[in-house]
Amino acid sequence: MAKLKLQNLQKKYRADVIPVKDISLEIDDGEFLTLLGPSGCGKSTLLRLIAGLEAPTRGEVSIGGQNVNQTAPGDRNMAMVFQSYALYPHMTAAENIATALKIRKMPEAEIKRRVNEAAHKLELTSLLNRKPGQMSGGQRQRVALARALVRNPEVFLLDEPLSNLDALLREQVRAQMKQLFKEQNKPVVYVTHDQTEAMTLSTKVAVLNQGMIQQLDPPSRIYSHPANEFVASFVGSPQMNLLTLRCENDKAFLGKNQLKLPAMSQKAAQIVLGIRPEDVLIATGESETTIVGQVYLVEQLGKDNLVSVRINGSEITIRALLPSDTEWQDQTIPLAIQPQKIHWFDVETGDRL
């Protein structure tokens, strides 16, 4: 079993530049872990530490229980796919795929077998004699994936491999990748800032910010139970509504409405209410969670409209995802917030309550 384990990993360039602060996690065979976060959060540096392209300031990287801190990148038996395709332009697709195998001096028959097998899985068989300049971006990225696949590594590392593709190609290659790595049954570490990739590909997601893991959970848990305000705001499109409300006794005030606070925050002066736009509905009857407001912005998203509403009696704005078959512009509308869909966060720490 090629378990990948990171223990108290840190990378410090100088006292005020610490892209990876103190990260510990384990990835088992068959797990697809995505490192998700904004630019500068430390995800690519962490991947380079795993690959051996950077040396940790402290901490340990181990594969199958063996510390590889002092092992050269080429000897770690990892395959890495980069954001750029990194293909040799003078070589055919078949020659590019076979590069690492030829360096290992494998028998020609075995090289040919592995190249053909990988090409078949990635629908490249008819392109093996083409050079990179004769292929599309999606085809070149699949060649890069095939080159990683033929090595039969213990761990796969992927650094934003789809970011240079257009939306349609990203969707196509993403679907192929998900099936491909499921069949490989090896640990996969994938870096992206694209939450759609993280949610669709992963068995686990590590959300990073400022060099630290904010939450490590399956995608569904990341979405339904964000650990803090950062995760809540970063994961989900459209972005979650995060409203800072005044509190008194055991109630939070949303416009003219009063919402019961969770038990652990009933003495707070303020609290942050989080609710996703898809959980803000048109009210069908009076209730304590019905709010009334004036529509001032409608953004068309196709099947739905993202409707921004300024709540009556306050300066608070809330966004709702509402059907596009209704005209919402310049109306006063009643909205219902489902209590079971509310997320509460501490106003000072940002932690989930």
SVG drawing of the C-alpha trace seen along z (x, -y; Angstrom):
<svg xmlns="http://www.w3.org/2000/svg" viewBox="-49 -51 68 58">
<polyline fill="none" stroke="black" stroke-width="0.4" points="0.0,0.0 1.6,-3.3 0.2,-5.6 1.4,-9.2 1.9,-10.9 2.9,-14.5 3.8,-15.2 4.1,-18.8 5.4,-20.0 6.7,-23.6 8.5,-25.6 10.0,-28.9 11.9,-31.2 12.4,-33.9 10.7,-35.0 7.8,-36.7 7.4,-34.3 6.1,-30.9 4.0,-29.5 3.5,-26.2 3.1,-26.6 2.3,-23.3 0.5,-20.7 -0.2,-17.1 -2.3,-14.7 -2.5,-11.2 -3.6,-10.0 -4.3,-6.3 -4.3,-4.2 -7.3,-5.1 -7.8,-8.5 -8.0,-11.6 -7.0,-14.6 -7.4,-18.1 -5.5,-21.0 -7.9,-23.9 -7.4,-27.5 -6.7,-31.0 -3.4,-32.1 -0.6,-32.3 -2.2,-30.0 0.7,-27.5 -0.9,-24.6 1.7,-24.5 4.6,-24.8 3.1,-21.9 3.0,-19.8 6.6,-20.7 7.6,-19.6 5.9,-16.2 7.7,-15.9 11.0,-16.7 11.4,-19.9 11.6,-21.9 13.2,-20.8 11.0,-21.3 12.3,-23.6 10.9,-21.0 8.6,-18.0 8.5,-14.8 7.2,-13.3 6.8,-9.5 5.6,-7.0 4.5,-3.6 6.0,-4.3 9.4,-5.3 10.8,-8.9 11.7,-10.3 13.0,-13.7 16.5,-12.9 15.4,-11.0 15.9,-12.8 12.8,-13.7 13.6,-11.2 13.9,-8.4 10.6,-9.0 8.6,-7.0 6.1,-9.8 4.6,-11.1 3.9,-14.8 1.6,-16.5 2.2,-20.3 0.0,-23.2 2.0,-23.5 2.1,-20.4 5.9,-20.2 6.1,-18.1 9.1,-17.8 8.0,-19.6 10.3,-17.6 9.0,-14.2 5.8,-12.4 3.1,-11.8 4.3,-8.1 7.9,-9.3 6.8,-11.8 4.8,-9.2 7.7,-6.8 10.4,-9.2 10.6,-8.1 10.5,-4.4 13.4,-4.9 15.5,-6.6 14.9,-3.5 16.1,-1.4 13.0,0.8 12.7,3.4 11.2,2.0 8.3,4.5 7.3,3.4 7.6,-0.3 5.3,0.3 2.8,2.2 2.6,-0.5 2.4,-3.3 -0.4,-1.6 -2.3,-0.8 -2.2,-4.4 -3.0,-5.8 -6.1,-3.5 -7.3,-4.7 -7.0,-8.3 -8.3,-8.0 -4.9,-8.9 -4.3,-5.8 -4.9,-7.7 -2.6,-10.6 0.5,-8.7 2.5,-9.7 1.6,-13.4 3.9,-16.0 2.6,-18.5 2.3,-21.3 -0.2,-19.2 -2.5,-18.6 -5.1,-20.6 -4.6,-21.7 -6.8,-19.0 -4.9,-16.3 -1.6,-17.6 -2.8,-17.5 -3.9,-13.9 -0.4,-13.1 1.0,-14.6 -1.4,-12.4 -0.4,-9.3 3.3,-10.0 2.6,-10.0 0.4,-6.9 2.9,-4.7 5.4,-5.1 3.2,-3.2 4.2,-5.4 3.3,-5.0 1.8,-8.5 0.4,-10.9 0.9,-14.7 -1.1,-17.1 -0.5,-20.9 -3.5,-22.7 -3.3,-20.5 -6.6,-21.8 -6.2,-25.5 -5.0,-26.2 -8.0,-24.5 -11.3,-26.1 -14.4,-25.3 -15.7,-22.5 -12.3,-20.8 -11.9,-21.0 -15.2,-19.2 -14.2,-16.5 -10.7,-15.9 -12.0,-16.1 -14.4,-13.2 -11.6,-11.1 -9.3,-11.8 -11.8,-10.8 -12.3,-7.4 -8.6,-7.0 -7.4,-7.6 -10.2,-5.5 -8.8,-2.6 -5.2,-3.3 -6.1,-2.9 -3.0,-5.1 -2.8,-8.2 -3.5,-11.3 -2.7,-14.9 -4.3,-17.5 -3.8,-21.3 -6.4,-23.7 -8.1,-27.0 -11.2,-25.8 -13.8,-24.6 -15.7,-22.7 -12.7,-20.5 -12.2,-20.0 -15.9,-19.0 -16.2,-16.7 -12.9,-14.9 -12.0,-14.4 -12.7,-11.9 -11.2,-14.5 -10.6,-18.2 -8.1,-20.2 -9.0,-23.9 -5.9,-26.0 -5.4,-29.6 -2.2,-31.4 -0.3,-28.1 -2.7,-26.3 -5.4,-23.7 -8.8,-25.3 -10.8,-22.1 -10.1,-18.6 -13.2,-16.6 -15.1,-14.9 -16.5,-17.5 -20.1,-17.1 -19.0,-17.9 -17.0,-20.9 -20.1,-22.3 -22.7,-21.4 -20.7,-22.1 -18.0,-24.7 -15.6,-24.9 -15.3,-28.7 -16.2,-31.8 -13.3,-31.4 -14.3,-28.0 -18.0,-29.1 -17.1,-32.0 -14.6,-30.2 -16.6,-27.0 -19.8,-27.4 -21.0,-29.4 -22.8,-31.7 -21.0,-32.6 -22.7,-32.0 -24.5,-35.1 -22.5,-36.1 -24.5,-38.6 -23.2,-40.3 -26.2,-40.7 -26.8,-42.5 -27.7,-40.3 -29.6,-40.8 -30.3,-38.1 -30.9,-34.9 -32.0,-36.6 -30.2,-37.9 -31.9,-40.7 -32.3,-40.4 -34.3,-43.5 -37.5,-43.4 -37.1,-39.7 -35.7,-37.9 -33.8,-34.7 -33.0,-32.4 -29.3,-32.1 -27.4,-28.8 -26.9,-28.0 -23.2,-28.7 -23.5,-32.3 -26.5,-33.7 -24.4,-36.4 -22.7,-37.6 -23.2,-41.3 -22.9,-40.3 -22.9,-37.1 -22.4,-36.1 -25.3,-34.3 -24.4,-32.3 -26.9,-31.0 -26.4,-29.8 -28.4,-31.6 -30.1,-28.4 -31.5,-28.1 -33.2,-31.5 -36.7,-30.8 -39.8,-32.8 -42.0,-32.8 -45.4,-31.1 -46.7,-32.1 -46.0,-34.2 -43.3,-32.8 -40.6,-34.2 -38.0,-33.5 -39.9,-35.4 -38.1,-38.6 -39.3,-41.3 -37.0,-43.3 -36.6,-45.3 -34.9,-43.8 -32.2,-46.0 -30.0,-43.7 -30.8,-40.6 -28.0,-38.5 -29.0,-36.0 -27.3,-32.6 -29.4,-30.6 -31.8,-28.2 -31.8,-30.6 -31.3,-34.2 -29.2,-35.5 -31.4,-38.1 -30.0,-40.7 -32.5,-42.0 -32.1,-44.9 -34.0,-43.9 -36.6,-46.4 -35.7,-48.2 -32.0,-47.6 -28.9,-48.1 -28.5,-44.4 -28.4,-42.8 -29.1,-39.1 -28.9,-37.1 -31.3,-34.4 -31.1,-31.9 -34.6,-32.2 -36.2,-30.7 -35.4,-32.7 -39.0,-32.2 -40.2,-35.1 -39.5,-38.8 -37.9,-39.9 -36.6,-43.4 -37.7,-46.3 -40.1,-44.3 -40.7,-44.0 -40.6,-40.3 -41.0,-38.1 -38.1,-35.6 -38.1,-32.6 -34.9,-31.4 -35.0,-27.8 -33.7,-27.6 -32.1,-24.2 -30.0,-25.7 -28.5,-28.5 -24.8,-28.4 -23.7,-30.4 -20.1,-31.8 -18.3,-33.6 -17.9,-37.2 -14.4,-37.5 -12.8,-34.1 -14.8,-33.2 -15.2,-29.7 -18.4,-27.7 -20.7,-27.7"/>
</svg>
